[in-house]
């Protein structure tokens, strides 16, 4: 049992993560960042929940690049094969649920 105060979570490096749970190969991690990630495709699906801050989520669909601005409480679901990257506007805290060991 644990209680995590996500509002105060930080990491010494961008995208540093706190492992919360691993349930049958699905990991749940809390991330802190103030830097963009990289274009990538996960090994499976990903659920990306903005807990604080604003994040521009870039993704490609049918060869075209799109951007959705995610605010606190917004959720991005990357289906299998969705190429994407996150670019926070300042500090952000993000809950990521994905297959363990995914990018």
Secondary structure by P-SEA (a helix, b strand, c coil): cccccccccccccccccccccccccbbbbbbbbcccccccccccbbbbbbcccccbbbbbcccbbbbbbbcccbbbbbcccccbbbbbccbbbbbbbcccccc
